[in-house]
Amino acid sequence: MEKLLLTPREAADVLGIGRSKLYELLQAGQIRSVRIGKCRRIPATALRELVERLSCDADAPATATRIETRAITPPPSLSQIVRPSTSAEEQIA
């Protein structure tokens, strides 16, 4: 008989992701879970639903993505950063 509920580690293994990523998906509400006492369990059906949603999203037509571009200024040269030391006479004046 197939398991109905999986531990977070088992669910992550089934999806091929890390446990931390699984917890991120749980926190974002992307995957349903249940608590039994202090234990969190993920229904096997919740994993199938996630994969179906991801498949549907991949099949949907792509929407335009706004890409922000900005000029990158080069870092200042060393001569612009380091100031030559002044003579003792200029410091006194």
C-alpha positions as CSV (number, residue, x, y, z in Angstrom):
1,M,0.0,0.0,0.0
2,E,1.3,3.5,-1.0
3,K,1.8,5.9,1.9
4,L,-0.9,8.6,2.2
5,L,1.3,11.0,4.3
6,L,5.0,11.7,3.9
7,T,7.5,13.3,6.2
8,P,9.0,16.5,4.9
9,R,12.2,14.6,4.2
10,E,10.3,12.0,2.2
11,A,8.3,14.6,0.3
12,A,11.5,16.5,-0.6
13,D,13.1,13.3,-1.8
14,V,10.0,12.5,-4.0
15,L,10.1,16.0,-5.5
16,G,13.9,15.9,-5.9
17,I,14.4,19.1,-3.9
18,G,16.0,19.9,-0.6
19,R,14.2,20.0,2.7
20,S,14.6,23.8,3.0
21,K,13.0,24.4,-0.3
22,L,10.1,22.1,0.7
23,Y,9.6,24.2,3.8
24,E,9.7,27.4,1.7
25,L,6.9,25.9,-0.5
26,L,4.9,25.0,2.6
27,Q,5.3,28.5,4.0
28,A,4.2,30.0,0.7
29,G,1.1,27.8,0.7
30,Q,2.2,26.0,-2.5
31,I,2.0,22.6,-0.8
32,R,-0.7,21.5,1.7
33,S,0.3,19.8,4.9
34,V,-1.3,18.4,8.0
35,R,-0.1,18.3,11.6
36,I,-0.5,15.2,13.7
37,G,0.5,16.2,17.2
38,K,3.9,17.9,16.7
39,C,4.6,16.1,13.5
40,R,4.1,17.8,10.1
41,R,3.0,15.5,7.3
42,I,2.5,16.1,3.6
43,P,-0.3,14.3,1.8
44,A,0.9,12.4,-1.3
45,T,-2.0,14.1,-3.2
46,A,-0.6,17.5,-2.3
47,L,2.6,16.6,-4.1
48,R,0.7,15.5,-7.2
49,E,-1.3,18.7,-7.2
50,L,1.9,20.8,-7.0
51,V,3.4,19.0,-10.0
52,E,0.1,19.4,-12.0
53,R,0.0,23.1,-11.2
54,L,3.7,23.5,-12.2
55,S,3.0,21.6,-15.5
56,C,0.0,23.8,-16.2
57,D,2.1,26.9,-15.6
58,A,4.7,25.6,-17.9
59,D,2.1,25.0,-20.7
60,A,0.6,28.5,-20.3
61,P,1.7,31.1,-22.8
62,A,4.6,33.1,-21.7
63,T,3.9,36.6,-20.5
64,A,6.1,39.5,-21.1
65,T,8.7,39.9,-18.5
66,R,10.1,43.4,-17.7
67,I,13.8,43.4,-17.5
68,E,15.4,46.3,-15.8
69,T,18.7,47.5,-17.1
70,R,21.0,50.1,-15.7
71,A,24.4,51.3,-16.5
72,I,27.2,49.9,-14.5
73,T,29.9,52.4,-13.6
74,P,33.4,51.1,-13.3
75,P,35.1,51.4,-9.9
76,P,37.3,54.4,-9.4
77,S,41.0,53.9,-10.3
78,L,43.6,53.7,-7.5
79,S,44.8,57.2,-8.4
80,Q,41.4,58.6,-7.8
81,I,41.2,57.0,-4.3
82,V,44.7,57.6,-3.0
83,R,45.7,61.2,-2.7
84,P,49.3,62.1,-2.8
85,S,50.7,63.2,0.6
86,T,51.3,66.9,1.0
87,S,54.5,68.4,2.2
88,A,54.9,69.6,5.8
89,E,54.9,73.2,4.6
90,E,51.5,72.8,2.9
91,Q,50.1,71.1,6.1
92,I,51.2,74.1,8.3
93,A,49.9,76.8,6.0
